[in-house]
Amino acid sequence: MTTVLLAGALAGVGVLLLIAQLDRTPGTAAAELARRDAALRRTHVTAGLNASQRGDESVRTRRLGATLHAWLDNRGLRVPGTVRRDLAVMDRTVEAHLGMSVLAGVAGLFAPSIMLAPAIFGFGLSPAVPLWLALLGALGGIALTTAQLMTQAAERRRDFRHVVGAYLDLVAMNLAGGRGVPEALGTAASLSDGWGMVRLRDTIQNARLQGITPWAALGDLGDEMGLEELRDLAAALALVAEDGAKVRDSLTARAASMRQRELADIESRAEQQSQSMLIAQLLLCLGFLVFLIYPAISQILGV
């Protein structure tokens, strides 16, 4: 009976993995880009609401994170640069992230003890086991918060790269219309209310207020968000900002190159999903074969 249950569970896992990996959209790169454009258009409803992007940051969480951040700074400990760049992409503060990490760690600390309470009092389980599980749960909760941040930031960076590619085409068209480089950069960023364009527009407007060039501000944004494309764009604009024809040709070439890389990335992720679907199908077939041959094996072994 145990073998039958294990075979059924294995087949069920295969079915769940197969369903999870099913892609309901057409498998072409053009369809994937169209889906991403639709998702970006849906985000403009909340693009101007900075509070909604930080909606999970309650006052108490920020206070807890600020206290922990100050304690770490006093001891010369800093949040890793990769985490800071991911937070910049997600438009979150270090204090909020630290506060959420502490709450997740506390939840992971008490969750194993609560779940194993009947085993501790009813079956005489050693108290050392839930203590170790509580420690692992706390570390897992902290790690899970950072892992979730990295996953969300990676997806947001892909969306932002798509926005930057379209932005370069818009800047090139404005340059072809006779505008200068600073004016073309600002005008192109004002043509959309998506969160990526809003970020670019705010960066260019802040550069004007601070008295620095727009490409220098874009380079700083690239450093802050960990985007190599923006840093390369800022360096190229700094070199050829005086020659409109060269800038236009350079931006057009960069936009085409970014689209090619984006298509290659989409195809790579599609292949990974295909491999995951194949693994799910193999697990499903394996569970079904075990289910079929179990009666014969049980009769031979006399189980």
C-alpha positions as semicolon CSV with decimal commas, in nm:
position;residue;x (nm);y (nm);z (nm)
1;M;0,000;0,000;0,000
2;T;0,286;0,234;0,081
3;T;0,440;0,177;-0,261
4;V;0,108;0,257;-0,429
5;L;0,079;0,581;-0,232
6;L;0,435;0,678;-0,321
7;A;0,371;0,601;-0,688
8;G;0,054;0,810;-0,682
9;A;0,237;1,096;-0,510
10;L;0,514;1,080;-0,772
11;A;0,261;1,091;-1,052
12;G;0,082;1,382;-0,882
13;V;0,407;1,577;-0,857
14;G;0,465;1,519;-1,226
15;V;0,115;1,647;-1,309
16;L;0,164;1,958;-1,093
17;L;0,500;2,037;-1,250
18;L;0,355;1,987;-1,595
19;I;0,066;2,223;-1,522
20;A;0,299;2,480;-1,366
21;Q;0,525;2,484;-1,671
22;L;0,248;2,512;-1,927
23;D;0,285;2,831;-2,129
24;R;-0,056;2,961;-2,232
25;T;0,091;3,218;-2,472
26;P;0,219;3,146;-2,824
27;G;0,578;3,036;-2,825
28;T;0,713;3,300;-3,063
29;A;0,944;3,582;-2,956
30;A;0,708;3,842;-3,108
31;A;0,420;3,712;-2,896
32;E;0,638;3,728;-2,585
33;L;0,730;4,090;-2,658
34;A;0,363;4,173;-2,713
35;R;0,275;4,016;-2,378
36;R;0,547;4,219;-2,206
37;D;0,426;4,540;-2,368
38;A;0,074;4,469;-2,242
39;A;0,207;4,411;-1,892
40;L;0,398;4,739;-1,904
41;R;0,087;4,925;-2,017
42;R;-0,106;4,784;-1,723
43;T;0,154;4,921;-1,482
44;H;0,093;5,284;-1,580
45;V;-0,215;5,288;-1,357
46;T;0,011;5,264;-1,054
47;A;0,323;5,420;-1,201
48;G;0,273;5,754;-1,029
49;L;0,189;5,605;-0,694
50;N;0,521;5,572;-0,518
51;A;0,338;5,476;-0,202
52;S;0,183;5,176;-0,375
53;Q;0,526;5,056;-0,484
54;R;0,622;5,068;-0,119
55;G;0,281;4,961;0,007
56;D;0,417;4,673;0,212
57;E;0,641;4,905;0,412
58;S;0,442;4,981;0,724
59;V;0,563;5,241;0,970
60;R;0,661;4,982;1,228
61;T;0,852;4,776;0,973
62;R;1,050;5,082;0,861
63;R;1,125;5,175;1,222
64;L;1,247;4,825;1,296
65;G;1,460;4,825;0,982
66;A;1,598;5,173;1,061
67;T;1,701;5,056;1,407
68;L;1,874;4,751;1,267
69;H;2,037;4,956;0,989
70;A;2,177;5,203;1,244
71;W;2,305;4,915;1,458
72;L;2,482;4,761;1,160
73;D;2,633;5,095;1,052
74;N;2,770;5,155;1,402
75;R;2,959;4,826;1,374
76;G;3,087;4,888;1,024
77;L;2,853;4,639;0,860
78;R;2,678;4,732;0,538
79;V;2,413;4,574;0,324
80;P;2,577;4,410;0,017
81;G;2,586;4,618;-0,298
82;T;2,387;4,362;-0,497
83;V;2,100;4,387;-0,249
84;R;2,115;4,768;-0,263
85;R;2,094;4,762;-0,642
86;D;1,800;4,522;-0,630
87;L;1,626;4,752;-0,382
88;A;1,689;5,047;-0,613
89;V;1,529;4,856;-0,901
90;M;1,225;4,773;-0,687
91;D;1,213;5,130;-0,548
92;R;1,237;5,009;-0,188
93;T;1,444;5,129;0,102
94;V;1,714;4,937;0,285
95;E;1,529;4,994;0,611
96;A;1,210;4,835;0,479
97;H;1,401;4,534;0,349
98;L;1,578;4,483;0,680
99;G;1,248;4,514;0,866
100;M;1,080;4,258;0,641
101;S;1,380;4,025;0,682
102;V;1,353;4,045;1,060
103;L;0,980;3,972;1,051
104;A;1,036;3,678;0,815
105;G;1,310;3,547;1,044
106;V;1,084;3,569;1,349
107;A;0,807;3,389;1,161
108;G;1,049;3,116;1,056
109;L;1,175;3,092;1,413
110;F;0,836;3,011;1,566
111;A;0,673;2,821;1,280
112;P;0,856;2,487;1,334
113;S;0,791;2,496;1,709
114;I;0,420;2,556;1,656
115;M;0,392;2,279;1,396
116;L;0,588;2,028;1,607
117;A;0,420;2,111;1,938
118;P;0,193;1,799;1,925
119;A;0,496;1,579;1,853
120;I;0,693;1,733;2,140
121;F;0,423;1,688;2,403
122;G;0,248;1,381;2,263
123;F;0,531;1,159;2,143
124;G;0,816;1,270;2,364
125;L;1,021;1,424;2,085
126;S;1,354;1,565;2,198
127;P;1,343;1,945;2,248
128;A;1,676;1,977;2,062
129;V;1,508;1,890;1,733
130;P;1,259;2,182;1,728
131;L;1,535;2,415;1,848
132;W;1,752;2,330;1,548
133;L;1,450;2,351;1,320
134;A;1,364;2,692;1,465
135;L;1,717;2,816;1,391
136;L;1,702;2,681;1,037
137;G;1,356;2,832;0,994
138;A;1,479;3,175;1,101
139;L;1,772;3,161;0,860
140;G;1,541;3,032;0,587
141;G;1,296;3,318;0,642
142;I;1,572;3,577;0,609
143;A;1,716;3,407;0,301
144;L;1,372;3,375;0,146
145;T;1,314;3,750;0,171
146;T;1,639;3,823;-0,011
147;A;1,577;3,551;-0,270
148;Q;1,232;3,690;-0,343
149;L;1,382;4,037;-0,382
150;M;1,643;3,907;-0,628
151;T;1,379;3,727;-0,836
152;Q;1,152;4,031;-0,855
153;A;1,445;4,263;-0,934
154;A;1,567;4,036;-1,216
155;E;1,222;4,038;-1,377
156;R;1,197;4,414;-1,336
157;R;1,539;4,464;-1,493
158;R;1,428;4,266;-1,798
159;D;1,125;4,494;-1,831
160;F;1,342;4,802;-1,789
161;R;1,583;4,686;-2,059
162;H;1,287;4,653;-2,292
163;V;1,186;5,010;-2,204
164;V;1,540;5,138;-2,262
165;G;1,546;4,982;-2,609
166;A;1,224;5,159;-2,706
167;Y;1,351;5,480;-2,543
168;L;1,665;5,479;-2,759
169;D;1,452;5,453;-3,074
170;L;1,241;5,747;-2,957
171;V;1,552;5,956;-2,884
172;A;1,690;5,876;-3,229
173;M;1,364;5,987;-3,392
174;N;1,371;6,312;-3,195
175;L;1,730;6,373;-3,305
176;A;1,627;6,309;-3,665
177;G;1,359;6,578;-3,617
178;G;1,622;6,840;-3,536
179;R;1,624;6,842;-3,157
180;G;1,941;6,855;-2,955
181;V;2,058;6,567;-2,741
182;P;1,936;6,700;-2,400
183;E;1,600;6,803;-2,545
184;A;1,560;6,472;-2,729
185;L;1,632;6,276;-2,411
186;G;1,369;6,467;-2,214
187;T;1,105;6,464;-2,489
188;A;1,138;6,089;-2,551
189;A;1,095;6,013;-2,180
190;S;0,773;6,216;-2,165
191;L;0,588;6,002;-2,420
192;S;0,483;5,728;-2,179
193;D;0,363;5,687;-1,820
194;G;0,507;5,340;-1,769
195;W;0,718;5,300;-1,458
196;G;1,038;5,270;-1,663
197;M;0,977;5,589;-1,860
198;V;0,876;5,768;-1,541
199;R;1,206;5,663;-1,384
200;L;1,400;5,794;-1,685
201;R;1,198;6,116;-1,694
202;D;1,252;6,183;-1,323
203;T;1,624;6,118;-1,364
204;I;1,655;6,368;-1,651
205;Q;1,449;6,631;-1,467
206;N;1,661;6,590;-1,154
207;A;1,975;6,628;-1,366
208;R;1,846;6,962;-1,493
209;L;1,783;7,079;-1,136
210;Q;2,123;6,960;-1,017
211;G;2,306;7,121;-1,308
212;I;2,457;6,803;-1,452
213;T;2,425;6,656;-1,798
214;P;2,140;6,410;-1,865
215;W;2,379;6,135;-1,974
216;A;2,574;6,167;-1,652
217;A;2,248;6,125;-1,461
218;L;2,161;5,822;-1,671
219;G;2,501;5,675;-1,591
220;D;2,438;5,728;-1,219
221;L;2,100;5,557;-1,258
222;G;2,273;5,265;-1,428
223;D;2,518;5,237;-1,138
224;E;2,234;5,257;-0,887
225;M;2,020;4,990;-1,056
226;G;2,303;4,770;-1,180
227;L;2,218;4,817;-1,550
228;E;2,518;4,798;-1,781
229;E;2,311;4,927;-2,074
230;L;2,257;5,267;-1,911
231;R;2,622;5,299;-1,818
232;D;2,727;5,223;-2,175
233;L;2,469;5,468;-2,307
234;A;2,597;5,744;-2,079
235;A;2,955;5,682;-2,188
236;A;2,860;5,687;-2,557
237;L;2,659;6,009;-2,522
238;A;2,942;6,175;-2,334
239;L;3,176;6,101;-2,625
240;V;2,958;6,205;-2,920
241;A;2,706;6,445;-2,766
242;E;2,816;6,726;-2,996
243;D;2,754;6,539;-3,321
244;G;2,385;6,469;-3,378
245;A;2,434;6,232;-3,672
246;K;2,679;6,013;-3,484
247;V;2,453;6,007;-3,177
248;R;2,154;5,906;-3,386
249;D;2,340;5,624;-3,558
250;S;2,487;5,505;-3,229
251;L;2,149;5,501;-3,054
252;T;1,983;5,316;-3,341
253;A;2,257;5,053;-3,339
254;R;2,234;5,014;-2,962
255;A;1,855;4,975;-2,975
256;A;1,888;4,703;-3,239
257;S;2,156;4,527;-3,035
258;M;1,938;4,537;-2,722
259;R;1,645;4,389;-2,912
260;Q;1,864;4,105;-3,038
261;R;1,985;4,030;-2,684
262;E;1,629;4,043;-2,555
263;L;1,510;3,800;-2,821
264;A;1,799;3,566;-2,738
265;D;1,709;3,585;-2,368
266;I;1,344;3,508;-2,440
267;E;1,439;3,209;-2,653
268;S;1,675;3,084;-2,382
269;R;1,406;3,105;-2,114
270;A;1,160;2,931;-2,347
271;E;1,407;2,644;-2,389
272;Q;1,447;2,619;-2,011
273;Q;1,071;2,596;-1,970
274;S;1,061;2,325;-2,237
275;Q;1,321;2,127;-2,042
276;S;1,117;2,169;-1,722
277;M;0,807;2,042;-1,899
278;L;1,005;1,739;-2,023
279;I;1,114;1,658;-1,667
280;A;0,753;1,684;-1,547
281;Q;0,640;1,447;-1,822
282;L;0,914;1,197;-1,732
283;L;0,808;1,201;-1,366
284;L;0,449;1,149;-1,468
285;C;0,543;0,851;-1,689
286;L;0,764;0,704;-1,415
287;G;0,486;0,721;-1,158
288;F;0,241;0,564;-1,402
289;L;0,483;0,278;-1,481
290;V;0,538;0,208;-1,111
291;F;0,162;0,203;-1,063
292;L;0,125;-0,051;-1,349
293;I;0,401;-0,291;-1,246
294;Y;0,334;-0,284;-0,871
295;P;0,071;-0,566;-0,874
296;A;0,307;-0,799;-1,058
297;I;0,599;-0,716;-0,830
298;S;0,384;-0,759;-0,518
299;Q;0,273;-1,106;-0,632
300;I;0,630;-1,213;-0,710
301;L;0,767;-1,088;-0,380
302;G;0,459;-1,196;-0,184
303;V;0,411;-0,854;-0,031
